Amino acid sequence: MMGEYVRDEMISAMLAEHMAAGDFPSAVYTVAERGSVKLADALGEAVRAPAQIPATLDTIYDLASLTKPLVTGLLCARRVERGELAEEQPVARYLPEFDRAGKRALTVRQLLTHTSGLPAWRPLYIETQGERTQTLEVIANQRLECAPGERVIYSDLNFITLGFLLEKISGAPLACLAQQEIFEPLGLRRTFFNPLAALKNEVAASESGNIYEREMWGDDRDKTNECGFRGWRENLIWCEVHDGNAYFLGGAAGHAGLFSTAREAMRLSEQFIAERTMLLAPATCSLFRTDMTEGLNEARSFAWQLAATKDSTAGNSLPPESFGHTGFTGTSIWIDSSRERIFILLTNRTHARTLPFANINSIRRRFHTLAVMALDKMDVTPEALSGTPG
């Protein structure tokens, strides 16, 4: 599957420049077309301290919110395909916690497209008082920021809920579902939740402690309801999930927790392309490039954002029906299914850096521009260059 690929000098130089500027300590990219990797490279250090470990094409990254489409979205699509899950049905049909005023009409599709109205984030490890069994109750009790279907509010709570929904209708933990239905059938060996301690030196490190979330909660909390939370992580977050809610939920949640390499993330990404998928019926893949939020503030499909969204990280080089996602740790995937192209950029921007973390969206756009230029040059035949008929 790797085939013949090259290191693109312009992409690698651009990423090296941003590493030198302190935006992230490492970067790994893979660009594929029609099932073959065309461009790839690994730069920088996956870990800077307490040890110096260089990044390689086999380095395992915390993919963060890429978990949403790659695991939760894929598992949901499989159940829609089998008739076990209906997009337009109320969430309350599956999860009785949502059978309450203001939430009864909220649908599965609205969770998948971030149009539920639920807030973007809440520290569930605090608001549940450390009781995981109360997570759904706390989410369902959140005050909506707008009416369901009114606008897109990107929210972790949507996909945490979907993770619980999958567990409810399947009768198995999310990590087991992913292993049995995705990782094993695809032959993935470096893709999982909760990496083993023996793999630590092969995993890119993340933030030191929970400083970002701690500050975010400090800015947002109700000062009259101080709970005295003492569960913040102080250690270097390395070989365990960065996201605090996913960590609280055991390392595997619907919104975060997935670890993988660029190579295996490419294999996962292929499952959303009709011509390449092994896990879905080809017709199901139309869900991922269909705008389900037409007229709203973002163009969203089934678990993905569309490149038609204003200022998306796709940039201007990908067609508007391309779909993609980013991860807070510094990861991103974009897919141009019409040309069977996959663009993967993995960084660990939260490692070895003080707050604020670098906003790397412009870097992602430039990466896609350079990658498309390189692929288009590869697609030009010698006959076309010389004017000789093919």
HUFEN-V585407 format. One record per residue. PSI is psi in degrees with one decimal (* if undefined). BURIAL is + if it has 9 or more other C-alpha atoms within 8 Angstrom, else -. Layout:
psi: [PSI | PSI]
burial: [BURIAL | BURIAL]
This chain:
psi: [-30.7 | -39.5 | -153.6 | 122.5 | 163.7 | 157.5 | 120.6 | 118.4 | -36.8 | -41.9 | -48.4 | -39.4 | -40.4 | -45.1 | -38.8 | -37.1 | -41.2 | -28.4 | -41.6 | -29.3 | -5.5 | 14.7 | -33.6 | 150.7 | -19.9 | 159.0 | 134.5 | 132.6 | 151.1 | 128.7 | 123.8 | 154.2 | 127.7 | 44.2 | 2.0 | 131.7 | 125.3 | -37.1 | 138.3 | 149.5 | 159.0 | 130.3 | 150.8 | -160.3 | 122.4 | -30.2 | 132.5 | -33.3 | 139.4 | -6.4 | 161.9 | 113.2 | 117.4 | 149.8 | 144.7 | 173.6 | -15.1 | 5.3 | 136.9 | 126.5 | 149.4 | 109.5 | -7.8 | -124.7 | -4.1 | -16.5 | -34.9 | -58.7 | -40.3 | -29.2 | -63.8 | -46.8 | -42.3 | -44.0 | -38.5 | -42.6 | -38.9 | -37.7 | -30.7 | -43.2 | -37.2 | -1.1 | 13.0 | -16.1 | 131.8 | 121.6 | -39.2 | -1.4 | 149.5 | 144.3 | -32.8 | -21.3 | -31.0 | -32.2 | 105.2 | -18.0 | -24.1 | 3.6 | 72.9 | 164.4 | 133.1 | -13.3 | -11.9 | -30.4 | -7.6 | 128.9 | 164.8 | -41.9 | -36.4 | -31.7 | -44.9 | -29.0 | 7.7 | 37.3 | 23.1 | -26.4 | -4.6 | 149.8 | 159.2 | -39.8 | 144.8 | 145.9 | 86.6 | -28.8 | -20.5 | -47.6 | -19.4 | -2.7 | 36.1 | 8.0 | 103.0 | -33.6 | -14.0 | 2.5 | -50.3 | -39.5 | -42.7 | -42.1 | -47.4 | -21.7 | -3.4 | 143.9 | 127.8 | 141.9 | -13.3 | 169.7 | 143.5 | 133.3 | -4.9 | -40.9 | 166.9 | 123.3 | 102.6 | 122.8 | 127.6 | -32.1 | -30.9 | -47.2 | -24.1 | -43.1 | -44.1 | -35.9 | -44.0 | -38.1 | -44.6 | -42.2 | -38.2 | -47.8 | -17.8 | -22.4 | 26.3 | 152.5 | 150.4 | -43.4 | -38.3 | -41.5 | -44.9 | -43.4 | -46.5 | -35.4 | -17.1 | -62.5 | -48.5 | -48.1 | -30.8 | -3.2 | 30.7 | 131.8 | -11.3 | 31.8 | 124.4 | 170.7 | 153.1 | 73.5 | 145.2 | 146.8 | -29.2 | -19.0 | 4.7 | -44.6 | -3.3 | 3.6 | 134.9 | 136.4 | 162.1 | -145.1 | 153.7 | 106.6 | -176.6 | 39.1 | -44.3 | -51.1 | -34.7 | -42.7 | -36.8 | -41.7 | -38.5 | -32.9 | -21.2 | -19.9 | 156.3 | 110.2 | -18.6 | -1.5 | 44.8 | 124.2 | -5.4 | 37.7 | 132.8 | 18.3 | 14.9 | 138.7 | 135.7 | -18.7 | 169.7 | 125.7 | 106.1 | 121.1 | 22.0 | 156.5 | 139.5 | -41.9 | 128.2 | -39.8 | -39.1 | -39.3 | -44.3 | -36.1 | 14.7 | 10.9 | -10.3 | 112.6 | 167.9 | -15.2 | -18.0 | 165.2 | -15.1 | 133.9 | 141.8 | 176.6 | 168.0 | -40.3 | -47.0 | -28.1 | -31.7 | -41.6 | -40.9 | -43.1 | -31.8 | -23.7 | -10.8 | 4.8 | 123.9 | -40.3 | -11.0 | -14.5 | 142.8 | -15.0 | -10.1 | 158.2 | 138.1 | -37.5 | -29.7 | -27.8 | -13.0 | -22.5 | -32.2 | -17.2 | 6.6 | 128.4 | 110.3 | 1.4 | 37.3 | 131.7 | -7.2 | -176.1 | -14.1 | 149.8 | 113.6 | 140.9 | -160.0 | 95.2 | -2.5 | 162.0 | 144.6 | 150.3 | -15.7 | -16.0 | 131.8 | 131.1 | 25.6 | 161.1 | -1.0 | -33.4 | -166.7 | -1.1 | -13.7 | 144.1 | 153.9 | -25.1 | -0.3 | 152.0 | 149.4 | -178.2 | 156.1 | 165.4 | 141.9 | -32.9 | -12.6 | 26.7 | 158.9 | 151.3 | 132.4 | 142.8 | 122.1 | 91.3 | -25.1 | -31.3 | 9.4 | 46.6 | 139.3 | 132.3 | 113.6 | 127.0 | 118.2 | 123.9 | 166.5 | 68.7 | -14.9 | -3.8 | 140.9 | 41.3 | 139.7 | 161.1 | 148.4 | 150.3 | 151.2 | 137.3 | 112.7 | 18.2 | -38.1 | -32.3 | -41.5 | -42.8 | -43.3 | -38.9 | -45.7 | -39.5 | -48.5 | -38.8 | -41.7 | -41.1 | -44.1 | -42.7 | -41.5 | -36.6 | -38.8 | -31.4 | -11.5 | 118.6 | 157.2 | -34.3 | -40.0 | -37.3 | -36.7 | -11.1 | 6.3 | 133.2 | 140.6 | *]
burial: [- | - | - | - | + | - | - | + | - | - | + | + | - | - | + | + | - | + | + | - | - | - | + | + | + | + | + | + | + | + | + | + | + | - | + | + | + | + | + | + | + | + | + | + | + | + | + | + | - | - | - | + | + | + | + | + | + | + | + | + | + | + | + | + | + | + | + | + | + | + | + | + | + | + | + | + | + | + | + | + | + | - | - | - | - | - | - | - | - | + | + | + | - | + | + | - | + | + | + | - | - | - | + | + | + | + | + | + | + | + | + | + | + | + | + | + | + | + | + | + | - | - | + | + | + | + | + | + | - | + | - | + | - | - | + | + | - | + | + | + | - | - | - | + | - | - | - | + | + | + | + | + | + | - | + | + | + | + | + | + | + | + | + | + | + | + | + | + | - | - | - | - | - | + | + | - | + | + | + | + | + | + | + | + | - | - | - | + | - | + | + | + | + | + | + | - | - | - | + | + | - | - | + | + | + | + | + | + | + | + | - | - | - | + | - | - | + | - | - | - | - | - | - | - | - | - | - | - | - | - | - | - | - | - | - | + | + | + | + | + | + | + | + | + | + | + | + | + | + | - | + | + | + | + | + | + | + | + | + | + | + | + | + | + | + | + | + | + | + | + | + | + | + | + | - | + | + | - | - | + | + | + | - | + | + | + | - | + | + | + | + | + | + | - | - | + | - | + | + | + | + | + | + | + | + | + | + | + | + | - | - | + | + | + | + | - | - | + | + | - | + | + | + | + | + | + | + | - | + | + | + | + | + | + | + | + | + | - | - | + | + | + | + | + | + | + | + | + | + | + | + | + | + | - | - | - | + | - | - | - | - | - | - | + | + | + | + | + | + | + | + | + | - | + | + | - | - | - | - | - | - | - | + | + | - | - | - | - | - | -]
